[in-house]
């Protein structure tokens, strides 16, 4: 069943990610890494937009952001555009951690797909994207891309 296989692959992916990043000396979860990566690409992004970009629910993203602030990896500042909104930016330490952990994350990605040829890995990624794109609206935390400017 696809749901069972997706859950098993997620278990493996998380275990491999944590193993590789911990061995490299970093204390980050996969969602924290995703958040740091998104904030790097979109400095001064607000929390709600961040949640949509990494397909995480709005309530739980607050805890993720809180932990990244506590670790000194991001700062949260009042938005100049909307007083109710908080903007997120990487700190120098956050930039350093993101750059340092990325090779471990890339190694984890390779390890997750180690039983597949390059062609099979590309096909798997293509099929996963296709399935996810067509079921995105069924998620409690759908992916929401930034509007084109």
PESUL-V696575 format. One record per helix or strand of 3 or more residues. SS is the DSSP state (~ for helix, > for strand). FROM is the first residue (numbers start at 0). TO is the last residue. If there is no record, write none. Layout:
# PESUL-V696575
SS:FROM:TO  SS:FROM:TO
This chain:
# PESUL-V696575
~:1:22  ~:29:40  ~:46:52  ~:57:69  >:73:77  >:85:89  ~:91:111  ~:117:137
